[in-house]
Amino acid sequence: MTDDLDDFKALMDVATPAPDAERRAKNLKLARKNFAHSQGSHAAMRPTVKRGPMARMTEGAKSMLNALSHRGALTATTAIAAVALIMFVPQSRDIVVQPLSRSESPAPAPEADSAALEDLVVEAPVVVEEYAAPVRSKAAAPQQGVSGLVAENTARLGITSGDATHMMVEPEVGILPFPDTEAFSNAEANPLKVTSEEPVSTFSIDIDTASYSIVRSSLMRGQLPPKDAVRVEEMVNYFPYSYTAPEGDAPFRPTITVTPTPWNEGTQLVHVGIQGALPQIEDRPPLNLVFLIDTSGSMHDANKLPLLKQSFRLMLSELRDEDEVSIVTYAGSAGQVLEPTAAVERDKILGALDQLEAGGSTAGQAGLQQAYQVAESMSANDEVTRVILATDGDFNVGLSDPDALKDFIANKRDSGTFLSVLGFGRGNLDDATMQALAQNGNGQAAYIDTLSEAQKVLVDQLTGALFPIANDVKIQVEFNPSQIAEYRLIGYETRALRREDFTNDKVDAGDIGAGHSVTAIYEVTPVGSDAILNDPLRYGAQAVRDGSEEIGFFKLRYKMPGSDQSQLIEQPIAATQSEATDDVRFSYAVAGFGQLLRGAEYLGNWSYDDAIGLANAARGEDPFGYRAEAATLMRLAQTLSR
């Protein structure tokens, strides 16, 4: 060892040789040559596994362990584990997620660059926030208040939650709730009228059924429906009734029944049932349908676009070979997905339906206009053309002004193209706009919440929904002040007309489809009854029963399809009470149910138990189970109202 040190000292004492300029130039020349050569292409290198520091350390540990005895291996393993712990714990602190509440503002750009950046500015695409369902519950979280990755690693290392309190805590992140933007079309319940002051009641008929489906949807979700969502006439008209069919060429026939009131001993119910004629199915004209489908991002839920596709599949089975179908979508921009296609090409139509996907904002700038353009191109003489708008409630279809939208649809209605509206899903259902569009488009508004409801609306009642047998149907009832002291119309608050509108053929009203039935119910208080609620006027004439056999007079106006002139049907309402059929009694049960949901202002002590008992007793023939379902919903409402 001493000899080696002596040799090293001797070398240190030797003077450093002078640099050789010729050799230096030669070395630089060789370096440049090698660098230039390295820029060319060479044969590809053999692929090797890129190993990081941890991998190389593991490989070295394996080699060392192979060379050790069992006792040595155990000692080495313990040492490596200790080193790994020391290395990992400091690193784990670095990967803690920073609190979401902290955010650093970006440094301002230099002023000199602002002009150049302006030249590069482009309009960013619209970003629409979508609401996602929670992907995990709190119970599934590894540790509350600790980052998931850190919690997992600390658990492996045996660190308890108490030992990890020094770590930065990630704030609770919640999923945004679904906004409830639903809007319903309704008004205050019809007030009690004094016959001597206002003997005439006028309204438009209504064949919509959306309200009942919305009520059912709410109850099945464990909630009482919003009161504004309850339109009693739509609940009553949801059910099919076997009223007396018309004879001859008449499109329908009214049947009027006077019976005692189930919820008030001192009043009577005047029940008006109108049954539409059902023409031979083989005689119906060809049908042209344009599906205007909302494919915005909010339609991705299973009970929206997927249910819509399934519903239209059912409908296709009811179309004839000569019928035609076209599909227009709106979401971001309008587009025709399927050109007019004969219903016989079922696979082509189903293929177009299947490719629809929900995504983007609801801004169909020309969706409705394009749908009507396509419909007009499909229409021909003696054919029925209809646009069917299917949406979850976003009606941004190109016309932002509500009045302009109504006028547009009304003009298209007058030209022969009608509009029906189908609602899907809950949360942003714009029922008010649904009603306005359907009423102005001479169509039906329905809400589809299940495939069974789709079967009812688009299969069982398709003919009545798409083929009107009478337009602008209005009802006017004049009550006899000498017989009836007070009266009120149950429902039809949004269908009220002025007295003079009845004879004005320019005033639009509801339509009746083939085979449809319509029900209207008045509660009337006879003169002298103890149930009269209004005190007589001091200076008013006192009503005295005159022995007349009429308590009122019924009038109905309608137009035949394609006609501008209305026709009149009228008949007196006899004072004689009749025995109520199961259809009449069941309609009373549903009318009472609807009034209970709205607040039961005129029902006295009548309760859900009474409604359930009457519905079950008057169920009668119920081939599709609709009436049994109604009784079940009444029971749910009774429980939820407690």
C-alpha positions as CSV (number, residue, x, y, z in Angstrom):
1,M,0.0,0.0,0.0
2,T,3.0,2.4,0.8
3,D,4.6,1.7,-2.6
4,D,1.4,2.7,-4.4
5,L,1.2,6.0,-2.5
6,D,4.9,6.7,-3.3
7,D,4.2,6.1,-7.0
8,F,1.2,8.4,-6.9
9,K,3.2,11.2,-5.3
10,A,5.9,10.8,-8.0
11,L,3.3,11.2,-10.7
12,M,2.0,14.4,-9.1
13,D,5.4,15.9,-9.2
14,V,5.8,15.4,-12.9
15,A,5.1,18.6,-14.8
16,T,2.0,18.8,-17.0
17,P,3.0,18.4,-20.7
18,A,2.4,21.3,-23.1
19,P,-0.7,21.1,-25.4
20,D,-0.1,19.7,-28.9
21,A,-1.9,22.0,-31.4
22,E,-1.6,19.5,-34.2
23,R,-3.1,16.7,-32.2
24,R,-5.9,19.0,-31.0
25,A,-6.9,19.9,-34.6
26,K,-6.9,16.2,-35.6
27,N,-9.2,15.3,-32.7
28,L,-11.7,18.1,-33.5
29,K,-11.8,17.0,-37.2
30,L,-12.6,13.4,-36.1
31,A,-15.3,14.7,-33.8
32,R,-17.0,16.7,-36.5
33,K,-16.9,13.7,-38.9
34,N,-18.5,11.4,-36.3
35,F,-21.2,14.0,-35.5
36,A,-22.1,14.4,-39.2
37,H,-22.2,10.6,-39.6
38,S,-24.5,10.2,-36.7
39,Q,-27.2,12.4,-38.4
40,G,-27.8,9.8,-41.0
41,S,-30.1,6.7,-40.9
42,H,-28.9,3.5,-39.5
43,A,-30.5,0.2,-39.0
44,A,-33.1,0.2,-36.3
45,M,-31.9,-0.6,-32.9
46,R,-33.1,-3.6,-31.2
47,P,-36.1,-2.9,-29.0
48,T,-35.2,-2.9,-25.3
49,V,-37.2,-2.6,-22.2
50,K,-36.8,0.9,-20.7
51,R,-36.1,0.5,-17.1
52,G,-36.5,3.2,-14.5
53,P,-34.5,3.6,-11.3
54,M,-36.9,1.5,-9.3
55,A,-36.7,-1.4,-11.9
56,R,-32.9,-1.4,-11.9
57,M,-32.9,-1.4,-8.1
58,T,-35.3,-4.4,-8.1
59,E,-33.1,-6.2,-10.6
60,G,-30.0,-5.6,-8.5
61,A,-31.8,-6.8,-5.4
62,K,-32.8,-10.1,-7.2
63,S,-29.2,-10.7,-8.2
64,M,-27.9,-10.1,-4.7
65,L,-30.6,-12.3,-3.1
66,N,-29.6,-15.2,-5.5
67,A,-26.1,-15.0,-4.2
68,L,-27.0,-14.9,-0.5
69,S,-28.0,-17.8,1.8
70,H,-31.5,-18.0,3.3
71,R,-30.4,-16.1,6.4
72,G,-28.6,-13.5,4.4
73,A,-31.6,-13.1,2.1
74,L,-33.9,-12.4,5.0
75,T,-31.5,-9.8,6.3
76,A,-31.2,-8.1,2.9
77,T,-35.0,-8.1,2.4
78,T,-35.6,-6.4,5.7
79,A,-33.0,-3.7,4.8
80,I,-34.6,-3.1,1.4
81,A,-38.1,-2.7,2.9
82,A,-36.7,-0.2,5.3
83,V,-35.1,1.8,2.5
84,A,-38.3,1.6,0.4
85,L,-40.3,3.0,3.3
86,I,-38.0,5.9,3.7
87,M,-38.1,6.6,0.0
88,F,-41.9,6.3,-0.4
89,V,-43.3,8.3,2.6
90,P,-41.8,11.6,1.5
91,Q,-43.0,11.1,-2.0
92,S,-46.5,10.3,-0.8
93,R,-46.8,13.8,0.6
94,D,-46.1,15.2,-2.8
95,I,-49.0,13.5,-4.5
96,V,-51.7,14.8,-2.2
97,V,-54.3,16.6,-4.3
98,Q,-54.3,20.3,-3.7
99,P,-57.6,21.7,-2.3
100,L,-60.1,22.4,-5.0
101,S,-60.9,25.8,-3.5
102,R,-57.4,27.0,-4.3
103,S,-56.7,28.4,-7.7
104,E,-53.8,30.5,-8.9
105,S,-54.5,33.2,-11.4
106,P,-52.4,32.9,-14.5
107,A,-49.7,35.5,-14.9
108,P,-50.8,38.4,-17.1
109,A,-49.5,38.3,-20.6
110,P,-47.0,41.1,-21.5
111,E,-48.7,44.1,-23.1
112,A,-46.4,43.8,-26.1
113,D,-48.0,40.5,-27.0
114,S,-51.6,41.5,-26.7
115,A,-52.0,42.7,-30.3
116,A,-50.5,39.6,-31.7
117,L,-52.8,37.4,-29.5
118,E,-55.9,39.2,-30.8
119,D,-55.1,38.0,-34.3
120,L,-55.1,34.4,-33.1
121,V,-58.4,34.6,-31.1
122,V,-61.1,32.2,-32.4
123,E,-64.6,31.6,-31.1
124,A,-64.6,28.7,-28.7
125,P,-67.3,26.0,-29.1
126,V,-70.2,26.2,-26.8
127,V,-69.7,24.0,-23.7
128,V,-72.8,22.6,-22.1
129,E,-72.6,21.3,-18.6
130,E,-74.2,17.9,-18.1
131,Y,-75.2,16.4,-14.8
132,A,-73.7,13.1,-14.0
133,A,-75.1,10.5,-11.6
134,P,-72.8,9.9,-8.6
135,V,-70.3,7.2,-9.2
136,R,-69.6,6.3,-5.6
137,S,-71.2,6.7,-2.2
138,K,-69.6,8.1,0.9
139,A,-69.5,4.6,2.3
140,A,-67.4,3.4,-0.5
141,A,-64.7,6.0,0.1
142,P,-61.4,4.6,1.6
143,Q,-61.1,7.3,4.2
144,Q,-63.1,10.4,4.8
145,G,-61.2,13.6,4.2
146,V,-58.1,12.0,2.7
147,S,-57.2,11.7,-0.9
148,G,-58.2,8.4,-2.3
149,L,-54.7,7.5,-3.6
150,V,-53.0,8.6,-0.3
151,A,-55.6,6.7,1.8
152,E,-54.9,3.6,-0.2
153,N,-51.1,3.9,0.2
154,T,-51.2,4.8,3.9
155,A,-53.4,1.8,4.5
156,R,-50.8,-0.5,2.9
157,L,-48.1,1.0,5.1
158,G,-50.2,0.6,8.2
159,I,-50.8,4.3,8.8
160,T,-54.2,5.0,10.5
161,S,-56.3,7.9,9.7
162,G,-55.2,9.6,12.9
163,D,-51.6,9.4,11.9
164,A,-52.4,11.1,8.6
165,T,-53.9,14.2,10.0
166,H,-50.9,16.2,9.0
167,M,-51.7,15.6,5.4
168,M,-53.6,18.1,3.3
169,V,-57.3,17.4,3.2
170,E,-59.2,17.2,-0.1
171,P,-62.5,19.1,0.3
172,E,-65.8,17.2,-0.2
173,V,-66.7,17.1,-3.9
174,G,-70.4,16.8,-4.6
175,I,-72.3,16.0,-7.8
176,L,-74.5,18.9,-8.9
177,P,-78.2,18.0,-8.4
178,F,-80.5,17.9,-11.4
179,P,-82.1,21.3,-11.7
180,D,-85.9,21.3,-11.5
181,T,-87.1,23.6,-14.2
182,E,-90.5,22.1,-14.8
183,A,-93.3,24.4,-15.7
184,F,-97.0,23.4,-15.8
185,S,-100.0,25.0,-17.5
186,N,-102.9,25.5,-15.2
187,A,-105.0,28.0,-13.4
188,E,-107.0,28.4,-10.2
189,A,-109.9,25.9,-9.9
190,N,-113.1,27.1,-11.4
191,P,-115.0,29.1,-8.9
192,L,-118.6,28.5,-7.9
193,K,-120.9,30.6,-10.2
194,V,-124.3,32.1,-9.2
195,T,-126.7,31.1,-11.9
196,S,-128.8,34.2,-11.8
197,E,-125.7,36.3,-12.4
198,E,-123.8,34.2,-14.9
199,P,-126.0,31.4,-16.3
200,V,-123.8,30.4,-19.3
201,S,-120.6,28.3,-19.2
202,T,-118.4,28.0,-22.4
203,F,-115.3,26.0,-22.9
204,S,-113.3,24.0,-25.5
205,I,-113.1,20.2,-25.3
206,D,-109.7,18.7,-24.4
207,I,-108.4,15.2,-25.3
208,D,-104.9,15.6,-23.8
209,T,-103.9,13.0,-21.3
210,A,-100.4,14.3,-20.2
211,S,-101.5,15.4,-16.7
212,Y,-102.5,11.9,-15.6
213,S,-99.2,10.4,-16.7
214,I,-97.3,13.2,-14.9
215,V,-99.3,12.5,-11.7
216,R,-98.5,8.8,-12.0
217,S,-94.8,9.5,-12.6
218,S,-94.6,11.7,-9.5
219,L,-96.5,9.2,-7.3
220,M,-94.3,6.3,-8.5
221,R,-91.3,8.3,-7.5
222,G,-92.7,8.7,-4.0
223,Q,-93.8,12.3,-4.3
224,L,-97.1,14.1,-4.5
225,P,-97.4,15.8,-7.8
226,P,-97.2,19.6,-8.0
227,K,-100.7,21.0,-7.8
228,D,-100.3,22.9,-11.1
229,A,-99.5,19.6,-12.8
230,V,-103.0,18.3,-11.9
231,R,-105.6,19.1,-14.6
232,V,-108.7,17.2,-13.6
233,E,-110.2,17.0,-17.1
234,E,-107.1,15.3,-18.5
235,M,-107.1,12.8,-15.6
236,V,-110.8,11.9,-16.3
237,N,-110.3,11.8,-20.1
238,Y,-107.2,9.5,-19.7
239,F,-109.5,6.5,-19.4
240,P,-111.6,5.0,-22.3
241,Y,-115.4,4.9,-21.7
242,S,-118.1,3.1,-23.5
243,Y,-120.5,5.9,-24.1
244,T,-123.4,5.5,-26.6
245,A,-121.9,5.6,-30.1
246,P,-123.3,8.0,-32.7
247,E,-125.7,6.9,-35.4
248,G,-125.7,7.6,-39.1
249,D,-123.1,10.2,-40.4
250,A,-122.9,12.1,-37.1
251,P,-119.3,12.3,-35.9
252,F,-120.2,11.9,-32.3
253,R,-123.1,11.8,-29.8
254,P,-123.5,13.5,-26.4
255,T,-124.9,11.5,-23.5
256,I,-126.0,13.6,-20.5
257,T,-126.7,12.1,-17.1
258,V,-127.8,13.8,-13.8
259,T,-126.9,12.0,-10.6
260,P,-126.4,12.7,-6.9
261,T,-122.9,14.0,-5.9
262,P,-120.8,11.4,-4.1
263,W,-119.1,14.1,-1.9
264,N,-122.0,16.5,-1.2
265,E,-125.6,15.4,-0.4
266,G,-127.1,18.8,-1.3
267,T,-125.7,18.9,-4.9
268,Q,-126.0,17.0,-8.1
269,L,-123.5,16.2,-10.9
270,V,-124.3,16.8,-14.5
271,H,-122.2,14.3,-16.5
272,V,-121.6,15.0,-20.2
273,G,-120.1,12.1,-22.2
274,I,-119.2,12.5,-25.9
275,Q,-118.3,9.5,-27.9
276,G,-116.6,9.9,-31.3
277,A,-117.3,7.7,-34.2
278,L,-114.8,5.1,-35.2
279,P,-114.6,4.8,-38.9
280,Q,-113.4,1.6,-40.6
281,I,-109.7,1.4,-40.3
282,E,-109.2,0.3,-43.9
283,D,-110.9,3.5,-45.0
284,R,-108.4,5.8,-43.4
285,P,-106.3,8.0,-45.7
286,P,-102.5,7.6,-46.1
287,L,-100.5,9.1,-43.3
288,N,-97.4,11.3,-43.5
289,L,-95.4,11.6,-40.2
290,V,-92.4,13.8,-39.5
291,F,-90.7,13.0,-36.2
292,L,-89.0,16.1,-34.8
293,I,-86.7,14.6,-32.1
294,D,-84.8,16.5,-29.4
295,T,-81.3,15.0,-29.3
296,S,-79.8,17.5,-26.8
297,G,-77.5,16.3,-24.0
298,S,-80.3,16.2,-21.5
299,M,-82.0,13.4,-23.5
300,H,-79.4,10.8,-22.6
301,D,-81.4,9.4,-19.6
302,A,-82.9,5.9,-20.1
303,N,-86.5,7.3,-19.8
304,K,-85.8,9.9,-22.5
305,L,-84.1,9.2,-25.9
306,P,-83.8,5.4,-25.3
307,L,-87.5,5.2,-24.3
308,L,-88.4,7.4,-27.3
309,K,-86.7,5.0,-29.7
310,Q,-88.6,2.0,-28.2
311,S,-91.8,3.9,-28.4
312,F,-91.5,4.8,-32.0
313,R,-90.6,1.1,-32.7
314,L,-94.0,0.2,-31.4
315,M,-95.7,2.8,-33.5
316,L,-94.1,1.6,-36.7
317,S,-96.0,-1.7,-36.4
318,E,-99.3,0.2,-36.8
319,L,-98.3,2.0,-40.0
320,R,-99.3,0.8,-43.4
321,D,-97.0,0.3,-46.4
322,E,-98.2,3.5,-48.1
323,D,-97.6,5.6,-45.0
324,E,-94.4,7.7,-45.0
325,V,-92.0,8.6,-42.2
326,S,-89.3,11.3,-42.0
327,I,-87.0,12.1,-39.1
328,V,-85.6,15.6,-38.3
329,T,-83.5,16.3,-35.2
330,Y,-82.7,19.4,-33.3
331,A,-79.7,19.9,-31.0
332,G,-77.1,22.5,-31.8
333,S,-78.4,22.6,-35.4
334,A,-81.3,21.1,-37.2
335,G,-80.8,18.2,-39.6
336,Q,-82.8,15.6,-41.5
337,V,-81.7,12.2,-40.4
338,L,-84.2,10.3,-42.6
339,E,-85.7,11.5,-45.9
340,P,-89.4,10.6,-46.5
341,T,-89.4,6.9,-46.4
342,A,-92.2,4.4,-47.0
343,A,-93.2,2.6,-43.8
344,V,-92.6,-0.7,-45.6
345,E,-88.9,0.0,-45.4
346,R,-88.9,-0.7,-41.7
347,D,-85.2,-1.6,-41.4
348,K,-84.2,1.7,-42.9
349,I,-86.4,3.6,-40.5
350,L,-85.2,1.7,-37.5
351,G,-81.6,2.2,-38.6
352,A,-82.1,5.9,-38.6
353,L,-83.7,5.8,-35.2
354,D,-80.9,3.6,-33.7
355,Q,-78.2,6.0,-34.8
356,L,-79.6,8.9,-32.8
357,E,-77.5,9.9,-29.9
358,A,-78.0,12.6,-27.2
359,G,-75.4,15.3,-27.1
360,G,-74.9,19.0,-27.4
361,S,-76.9,22.0,-26.4
362,T,-80.5,22.5,-27.3
363,A,-80.4,25.1,-30.0
364,G,-82.2,23.8,-33.0
365,Q,-82.1,27.0,-35.0
366,A,-84.4,25.8,-37.7
367,G,-85.7,22.5,-36.3
368,L,-89.4,23.3,-36.3
369,Q,-89.3,25.1,-39.6
370,Q,-87.4,22.3,-41.3
371,A,-89.9,19.7,-39.9
372,Y,-92.8,21.6,-41.4
373,Q,-91.0,22.1,-44.7
374,V,-90.4,18.3,-44.9
375,A,-94.1,17.7,-43.9
376,E,-95.3,20.0,-46.7
377,S,-93.2,18.3,-49.3
378,M,-94.8,14.9,-48.2
379,S,-98.4,16.0,-48.2
380,A,-100.8,15.4,-51.0
381,N,-104.5,15.5,-51.5
382,D,-106.7,13.4,-49.2
383,E,-103.7,12.6,-47.0
384,V,-103.1,13.3,-43.3
385,T,-99.8,15.1,-42.5
386,R,-98.6,15.6,-39.0
387,V,-95.4,16.7,-37.2
388,I,-94.7,14.8,-33.9
389,L,-92.4,16.7,-31.6
390,A,-90.7,14.5,-29.0
391,T,-88.7,16.2,-26.3
392,D,-87.9,16.2,-22.6
393,G,-89.1,19.8,-22.3
394,D,-86.4,21.9,-24.0
395,F,-88.4,23.7,-26.7
396,N,-85.6,25.9,-28.1
397,V,-86.6,24.9,-31.7
398,G,-85.7,28.1,-33.5
399,L,-88.4,30.7,-32.6
400,S,-87.7,32.4,-29.3
401,D,-90.8,34.6,-29.2
402,P,-93.8,32.5,-27.7
403,D,-96.4,34.5,-29.7
404,A,-94.4,34.1,-32.9
405,L,-94.2,30.4,-32.2
406,K,-97.9,30.1,-31.7
407,D,-98.7,32.1,-34.8
408,F,-96.3,30.0,-36.9
409,I,-97.9,26.7,-35.7
410,A,-101.4,28.1,-36.2
411,N,-100.6,29.2,-39.8
412,K,-99.3,25.7,-40.5
413,R,-102.4,24.2,-38.9
414,D,-104.6,26.2,-41.2
415,S,-102.7,24.9,-44.2
416,G,-103.4,21.3,-43.1
417,T,-100.3,20.3,-41.2
418,F,-101.0,19.5,-37.5
419,L,-98.6,19.2,-34.6
420,S,-98.7,16.7,-31.7
421,V,-96.3,16.8,-28.7
422,L,-94.8,13.9,-26.7
423,G,-93.0,14.6,-23.5
424,F,-90.3,12.2,-22.1
425,G,-88.5,12.3,-18.7
426,R,-88.7,14.6,-15.8
427,G,-86.7,17.5,-14.4
428,N,-87.0,20.1,-17.2
429,L,-90.4,19.2,-18.6
430,D,-92.0,22.3,-20.0
431,D,-95.6,21.2,-19.8
432,A,-96.9,24.7,-20.3
433,T,-95.3,25.0,-23.7
434,M,-96.3,21.4,-24.6
435,Q,-99.9,22.4,-24.0
436,A,-99.6,25.7,-26.0
437,L,-98.0,24.0,-29.0
438,A,-100.5,21.1,-29.1
439,Q,-103.5,23.4,-28.7
440,N,-102.3,25.7,-31.5
441,G,-101.3,22.8,-33.7
442,N,-104.7,21.0,-33.4
443,G,-102.8,18.1,-31.9
444,Q,-102.6,16.1,-28.7
445,A,-100.2,16.5,-25.8
446,A,-99.2,13.3,-24.1
447,Y,-96.5,12.4,-21.6
448,I,-94.8,9.0,-22.0
449,D,-93.1,7.7,-18.8
450,T,-93.2,4.0,-19.5
451,L,-93.3,1.6,-22.5
452,S,-96.9,0.7,-21.5
453,E,-97.9,4.3,-21.9
454,A,-96.2,4.3,-25.3
455,Q,-98.3,1.3,-26.2
456,K,-101.5,3.1,-25.1
457,V,-100.7,6.4,-26.9
458,L,-98.9,5.3,-30.0
459,V,-100.6,1.9,-30.7
460,D,-103.9,1.5,-29.0
461,Q,-105.1,5.1,-29.6
462,L,-103.0,5.9,-32.6
463,T,-106.0,6.2,-34.9
464,G,-107.8,8.7,-32.6
465,A,-104.6,10.7,-32.0
466,L,-103.8,11.2,-35.7
467,F,-107.1,11.2,-37.5
468,P,-109.5,13.9,-36.4
469,I,-113.2,13.5,-37.1
470,A,-114.2,17.0,-35.9
471,N,-112.3,20.2,-35.4
472,D,-112.9,23.2,-33.2
473,V,-115.3,21.4,-30.8
474,K,-116.9,23.8,-28.3
475,I,-119.4,23.2,-25.5
476,Q,-121.8,25.7,-24.0
477,V,-124.3,25.0,-21.2
478,E,-126.9,27.5,-20.1
479,F,-128.4,26.7,-16.6
480,N,-131.9,27.5,-15.6
481,P,-131.9,30.0,-12.7
482,S,-135.3,28.8,-11.5
483,Q,-133.9,25.3,-11.0
484,I,-130.1,25.7,-10.4
485,A,-128.9,28.2,-7.9
486,E,-125.1,27.6,-8.3
487,Y,-122.8,25.6,-10.5
488,R,-119.2,24.9,-11.2
489,L,-117.3,23.2,-14.0
490,I,-114.8,20.6,-12.7
491,G,-111.6,21.1,-14.7
492,Y,-111.1,22.7,-18.1
493,E,-109.5,25.8,-16.4
494,T,-107.1,26.3,-19.3
495,R,-109.8,25.7,-21.9
496,A,-112.3,28.4,-20.9
497,L,-113.8,30.5,-23.7
498,R,-115.8,33.7,-23.7
499,R,-119.6,33.4,-24.2
500,E,-119.3,35.1,-27.7
501,D,-116.5,32.7,-28.8
502,F,-119.1,29.9,-29.1
503,T,-120.6,31.2,-32.3
504,N,-117.4,32.7,-33.6
505,D,-116.0,30.2,-36.1
506,K,-112.6,32.0,-36.2
507,V,-111.9,31.0,-32.6
508,D,-109.9,27.8,-32.4
509,A,-110.9,25.0,-30.1
510,G,-110.1,21.3,-29.5
511,D,-110.4,18.4,-31.9
512,I,-111.9,15.0,-31.4
513,G,-110.2,12.0,-33.0
514,A,-111.6,8.8,-34.3
515,G,-113.1,6.7,-31.5
516,H,-112.1,9.2,-28.8
517,S,-114.4,9.9,-25.9
518,V,-114.6,13.2,-24.0
519,T,-116.1,13.8,-20.5
520,A,-117.2,17.0,-18.8
521,I,-118.7,17.2,-15.3
522,Y,-120.6,20.0,-13.6
523,E,-121.5,20.2,-10.0
524,V,-124.8,22.0,-9.6
525,T,-126.8,23.1,-6.5
526,P,-130.6,23.1,-6.9
527,V,-132.6,26.1,-5.8
528,G,-133.7,25.7,-2.1
529,S,-130.8,23.3,-1.3
530,D,-129.1,23.6,2.1
531,A,-125.8,23.3,0.2
532,I,-126.1,26.8,-1.4
533,L,-122.9,28.7,-0.4
534,N,-123.8,32.2,-1.6
535,D,-126.2,34.4,0.4
536,P,-129.0,36.0,-1.7
537,L,-128.6,39.6,-2.7
538,R,-130.6,42.2,-0.8
539,Y,-131.9,43.8,-4.0
540,G,-131.8,40.8,-6.2
541,A,-134.7,38.8,-7.5
542,Q,-135.3,35.6,-5.5
543,A,-135.1,32.4,-7.6
544,V,-138.3,30.3,-7.3
545,R,-138.6,26.8,-8.7
546,D,-141.1,27.0,-11.6
547,G,-141.7,23.3,-12.1
548,S,-139.8,23.2,-15.3
549,E,-138.5,19.9,-16.4
550,E,-135.2,21.4,-17.6
551,I,-132.3,22.4,-15.4
552,G,-130.3,23.6,-18.4
553,F,-129.6,23.5,-22.1
554,F,-126.7,21.9,-23.8
555,K,-125.1,23.1,-27.0
556,L,-122.1,21.8,-29.0
557,R,-120.4,23.3,-32.1
558,Y,-117.9,21.5,-34.3
559,K,-116.5,21.6,-37.8
560,M,-116.0,18.7,-40.1
561,P,-112.3,18.3,-41.2
562,G,-111.5,20.8,-43.9
563,S,-114.6,22.9,-43.4
564,D,-114.7,26.5,-42.2
565,Q,-118.4,26.4,-41.2
566,S,-119.4,25.0,-37.8
567,Q,-122.4,22.8,-37.2
568,L,-124.6,22.8,-34.1
569,I,-125.9,20.0,-31.8
570,E,-128.2,20.9,-28.9
571,Q,-130.5,19.3,-26.4
572,P,-132.1,20.1,-23.1
573,I,-130.8,18.8,-19.8
574,A,-133.7,17.1,-18.0
575,A,-134.1,17.5,-14.2
576,T,-134.8,13.8,-13.8
577,Q,-132.0,11.9,-12.2
578,S,-130.6,8.8,-13.8
579,E,-128.8,5.8,-12.5
580,A,-125.1,6.2,-12.9
581,T,-123.3,3.5,-15.0
582,D,-119.9,2.2,-14.0
583,D,-118.3,4.5,-16.5
584,V,-120.0,7.5,-15.0
585,R,-119.2,6.5,-11.4
586,F,-115.6,5.7,-12.2
587,S,-115.2,9.2,-13.8
588,Y,-116.5,10.6,-10.6
589,A,-113.9,8.7,-8.6
590,V,-111.1,10.1,-10.8
591,A,-112.6,13.6,-10.7
592,G,-112.6,13.5,-6.9
593,F,-109.1,12.1,-6.9
594,G,-107.9,15.0,-9.0
595,Q,-109.6,17.5,-6.7
596,L,-108.0,15.9,-3.7
597,L,-104.6,16.4,-5.2
598,R,-105.3,20.0,-5.9
599,G,-106.6,20.8,-2.4
600,A,-110.2,19.6,-2.3
601,E,-111.9,23.0,-1.8
602,Y,-115.4,21.8,-2.5
603,L,-115.2,18.1,-1.4
604,G,-116.2,18.6,2.2
605,N,-115.1,15.5,4.2
606,W,-114.7,13.3,1.2
607,S,-111.4,11.5,1.5
608,Y,-109.0,9.2,-0.4
609,D,-110.7,6.2,1.2
610,D,-114.0,7.3,-0.5
611,A,-112.2,7.8,-3.8
612,I,-110.6,4.4,-3.6
613,G,-113.9,2.7,-2.6
614,L,-115.8,4.3,-5.5
615,A,-113.0,3.5,-8.0
616,N,-112.9,-0.2,-7.0
617,A,-116.7,-0.5,-6.9
618,A,-117.1,1.1,-10.4
619,R,-114.1,-0.6,-12.0
620,G,-116.3,-2.6,-14.4
621,E,-114.5,-4.1,-17.4
622,D,-110.9,-3.2,-17.3
623,P,-109.1,-5.2,-20.0
624,F,-105.8,-3.2,-19.8
625,G,-105.7,-2.6,-16.1
626,Y,-105.9,1.2,-16.3
627,R,-108.6,1.4,-13.6
628,A,-106.9,-0.9,-11.3
629,E,-103.8,1.2,-11.6
630,A,-105.7,4.3,-10.8
631,A,-106.9,2.8,-7.5
632,T,-103.3,1.9,-6.7
633,L,-102.2,5.5,-7.4
634,M,-105.0,6.7,-5.1
635,R,-103.6,4.6,-2.3
636,L,-100.1,5.9,-2.9
637,A,-101.3,9.5,-2.8
638,Q,-103.2,8.7,0.4
639,T,-100.0,7.5,2.1
640,L,-97.9,10.3,0.8
641,S,-100.4,12.9,2.0
642,R,-100.2,11.9,5.6
